Amino acid sequence: MAESSVSYYSWDHFTLVATVPAKFGFTSKAHYYPKAGESCLKYSPGLGGMVTREQQMSNNTVAKNVAQTVSTKIPLEFHIADCSMELGGVIYEVNATYGPDAWDHGLAVAGGLSVSEAPPSVVETPVPDLIEQRRLCAWMFQISKSKAKLDEIEKLLSCKAADERWSVSKKKYEKRNPGGSFARSQLVGKTVKVDFRLSTEEYPSVGDTWLKFPEGWKPCLGDGLNDPYGFCTKNNRNFRTFKMNKRECTIYPNCVEQGVVHD
């Protein structure tokens, strides 16, 4: 309690503005670390010794049935007792639901900002007052192996950096989502706006396990129902069934192919 009464965040800050689609929640996590030359030690009863302080400031926005825009001030420093800490980065997290059941939800780390001290020898590059970022999110479907949803379709959430046309690079090394690196002094008084959108397309969570047809996606059988991967091969084009809403299905997302009826 004594320490908390003398802790405070700096006045210098930047503003983080996030826009998320309906049924999406958003969390920003700002991480602070000791300034250079400061040890910032504290006693940990659990470890029975001294450890280096770390500080996290989280701001959480609960999902709603409508799109929403939220604004958060992110201080650039944190002070507690005789310890001065500075912002080292901000992580973005989004969560969303895709169905009525309690487990029909996904969580994704969607990049963020890396913040550091600019080297004295480097002339800082001016940044605009408004820094814009885009994240295109998509549902990645798979056949569940959990007991609660065995053989049912379940989905994972994935969010990638997008360009001005809302296109995501197909190159793996460009799909990383760091969000950019900035010097602290570059961010003072600036606004970082990150816009999230949900893709109208869904994709398999693991490549080469489903084949795409005009009517949708069909899961490959692989070496049999006990095959934990079920990769598609040139010599094996057998497919397996799965479940959606208690129905036996052969193709996603329409469940059955046109002209085919399953009981």
C-alpha positions in Angstrom: 0.0 0.0 0.0 2.9 2.4 0.8 4.4 1.9 -2.6 1.2 2.3 -4.5 0.6 5.7 -2.9 3.8 7.1 -4.4 3.4 5.5 -7.9 2.3 7.5 -10.9 2.4 7.6 -14.7 4.1 10.4 -16.6 2.2 13.2 -18.2 3.9 12.6 -21.6 1.8 10.0 -23.5 0.4 9.1 -26.9 -3.2 8.2 -27.7 -4.1 4.8 -28.9 -7.4 4.6 -30.9 -8.8 1.2 -31.8 -11.8 0.4 -34.0 -13.1 -3.1 -33.9 -16.0 -4.9 -35.6 -19.2 -6.1 -33.9 -18.6 -9.0 -31.5 -15.0 -8.1 -31.1 -13.3 -7.1 -27.9 -9.9 -5.3 -27.7 -7.2 -5.2 -25.1 -4.0 -3.1 -25.1 -1.1 -4.1 -22.8 1.6 -1.4 -22.2 4.8 -2.9 -20.7 7.3 -0.8 -18.7 10.9 -1.7 -17.8 13.5 0.0 -15.6 15.4 2.9 -17.2 19.1 2.3 -18.1 21.2 2.3 -15.0 18.4 1.6 -12.6 18.0 -1.8 -11.0 14.5 -1.3 -9.7 14.6 -4.3 -7.4 11.8 -5.5 -5.2 11.3 -8.4 -2.8 9.3 -11.4 -4.1 7.8 -13.5 -1.3 7.0 -16.3 -3.7 10.6 -16.5 -4.9 12.1 -15.6 -1.5 14.5 -13.0 -3.0 14.9 -9.8 -5.0 13.6 -9.5 -8.6 13.5 -6.7 -11.2 10.3 -4.8 -11.3 8.1 -4.9 -14.3 4.9 -2.9 -14.8 1.9 -3.5 -17.1 -1.0 -1.2 -17.8 -3.9 -3.0 -19.4 -7.0 -1.5 -20.9 -9.8 -3.8 -21.9 -12.9 -3.2 -24.1 -15.6 -5.8 -23.9 -17.2 -7.0 -27.2 -20.6 -5.6 -28.2 -23.1 -6.5 -30.9 -22.0 -3.3 -32.8 -18.7 -2.0 -34.0 -17.0 0.4 -31.6 -14.1 2.8 -31.4 -12.2 3.2 -28.1 -9.4 5.7 -27.1 -6.7 5.2 -24.5 -3.9 7.4 -23.3 -0.6 5.4 -23.1 1.9 7.1 -20.7 5.6 6.9 -21.7 6.9 6.4 -18.2 5.9 4.9 -14.8 7.4 5.8 -11.5 7.2 3.9 -8.2 9.1 4.5 -5.0 12.7 5.2 -6.1 12.3 3.4 -9.4 11.8 5.0 -12.8 10.5 2.9 -15.7 9.9 3.6 -19.4 7.5 2.2 -22.0 9.1 -0.7 -23.9 6.1 -1.7 -26.0 2.4 -2.1 -26.4 0.7 -5.4 -27.4 -2.7 -5.6 -29.0 -5.1 -8.5 -28.3 -8.5 -9.1 -29.9 -11.1 -11.6 -28.9 -14.3 -12.5 -30.8 -17.2 -15.0 -30.9 -18.4 -16.9 -33.9 -21.3 -19.0 -32.4 -23.7 -19.3 -29.6 -21.8 -21.8 -27.4 -19.5 -20.7 -24.6 -16.5 -22.2 -26.4 -17.3 -20.5 -29.8 -14.7 -17.8 -29.4 -11.1 -16.9 -30.4 -8.3 -14.8 -29.0 -5.4 -13.4 -31.2 -2.3 -11.4 -30.5 -2.5 -8.8 -33.2 0.8 -7.0 -33.2 1.5 -3.7 -31.4 4.3 -1.2 -31.0 8.0 -1.6 -30.1 9.3 1.5 -28.2 12.9 2.3 -27.4 15.3 5.2 -26.8 16.7 6.7 -30.0 20.5 6.4 -30.1 22.2 9.8 -29.9 24.0 9.3 -33.1 20.8 8.7 -35.0 18.8 11.6 -36.3 15.1 10.8 -35.5 12.9 10.5 -38.5 9.8 12.8 -38.1 6.5 10.8 -37.8 3.1 12.2 -38.6 0.7 13.3 -35.8 -1.6 10.4 -36.8 0.0 7.0 -37.3 -2.3 4.5 -39.0 -2.3 0.8 -38.7 -4.6 -1.9 -40.2 -5.3 -5.4 -39.1 -7.3 -7.9 -41.2 -8.7 -10.7 -39.1 -10.0 -14.0 -40.3 -11.5 -17.2 -38.9 -9.4 -20.3 -39.4 -11.5 -23.5 -39.3 -10.5 -27.0 -38.2 -12.1 -30.2 -37.0 -12.0 -30.4 -33.2 -10.2 -33.1 -31.4 -11.4 -32.1 -28.0 -13.9 -34.3 -26.1 -16.4 -31.4 -25.8 -16.5 -30.8 -29.6 -15.1 -34.0 -31.1 -15.4 -33.9 -34.9 -17.2 -30.6 -34.8 -16.0 -27.5 -36.7 -14.2 -25.1 -34.4 -12.4 -21.9 -35.3 -9.3 -20.0 -34.4 -8.9 -16.2 -34.8 -5.9 -14.8 -36.8 -5.1 -11.1 -37.5 -2.4 -9.9 -39.9 -1.1 -6.5 -40.9 -2.8 -5.1 -44.0 -1.9 -2.4 -46.5 -4.0 0.6 -47.6 -6.1 -1.7 -49.9 -6.7 -4.1 -47.0 -4.5 -6.7 -48.6 -2.3 -9.1 -46.6 1.0 -10.2 -48.0 1.3 -13.8 -49.0 5.0 -13.9 -48.0 5.4 -15.6 -44.6 8.1 -13.2 -43.3 5.8 -10.2 -44.2 2.9 -11.7 -42.3 4.4 -10.9 -39.0 2.5 -8.3 -37.0 5.0 -6.2 -35.0 3.2 -2.9 -35.9 6.4 -0.8 -36.1 9.2 0.5 -33.9 9.4 4.1 -32.6 11.5 6.2 -30.3 9.7 7.4 -27.2 10.2 11.0 -28.1 8.6 10.4 -31.5 5.4 9.3 -29.8 4.8 12.2 -27.4 1.4 13.8 -28.2 0.9 11.6 -31.2 -2.1 9.4 -32.0 -1.8 5.8 -33.1 -5.0 4.5 -34.9 -5.4 0.8 -35.4 -8.3 -0.4 -37.5 -9.5 -4.0 -37.3 -11.7 -5.6 -39.9 -13.1 -9.1 -40.3 -12.5 -10.9 -43.6 -15.5 -12.3 -45.4 -13.3 -15.4 -46.3 -12.4 -18.2 -43.9 -9.4 -20.6 -44.3 -8.2 -23.9 -42.9 -6.1 -23.5 -39.8 -3.5 -25.9 -41.2 -2.6 -25.8 -44.9 -2.8 -28.9 -47.1 -5.4 -30.5 -44.9 -8.5 -29.3 -46.8 -9.1 -29.0 -50.6 -11.1 -26.1 -52.0 -14.0 -26.8 -54.5 -16.5 -24.4 -56.1 -19.0 -25.2 -53.3 -16.5 -25.0 -50.4 -13.8 -26.9 -48.5 -13.5 -30.7 -48.0 -11.2 -32.2 -45.4 -8.8 -34.8 -46.4 -8.8 -38.2 -44.7 -5.1 -38.7 -44.8 -4.1 -42.2 -43.5 -7.5 -42.6 -41.8 -9.7 -41.2 -39.0 -6.9 -41.7 -36.5 -4.4 -39.7 -38.5 -3.8 -36.6 -36.3 -2.9 -34.5 -39.4 -4.9 -35.7 -42.4 -2.7 -34.1 -45.1 -3.9 -34.1 -48.6 -1.6 -35.9 -51.1 -1.6 -36.4 -54.9 -2.2 -40.1 -54.5 -4.9 -39.9 -51.8 -7.9 -37.8 -52.5 -10.2 -39.5 -50.0 -12.2 -37.2 -47.7 -13.8 -37.5 -44.3 -17.0 -36.2 -42.7 -17.3 -33.8 -39.9 -20.1 -32.3 -37.8 -21.9 -28.9 -37.8 -24.8 -28.2 -35.5 -25.2 -31.9 -34.8 -25.4 -32.7 -38.6 -22.9 -34.9 -40.5 -21.3 -32.8 -43.2 -19.0 -33.3 -46.1 -18.1 -29.7 -47.1 -17.6 -26.4 -45.3 -19.4 -24.1 -44.9 -22.6 -25.4 -46.6 -22.4 -28.8 -44.8 -23.6 -30.8 -47.8 -22.9 -30.6 -51.5 -25.6 -29.6 -53.9 -27.8 -32.5 -54.7 -26.4 -34.6 -51.8 -28.6 -35.3 -48.8 -27.3 -36.6 -45.4 -29.7 -37.8 -42.7 
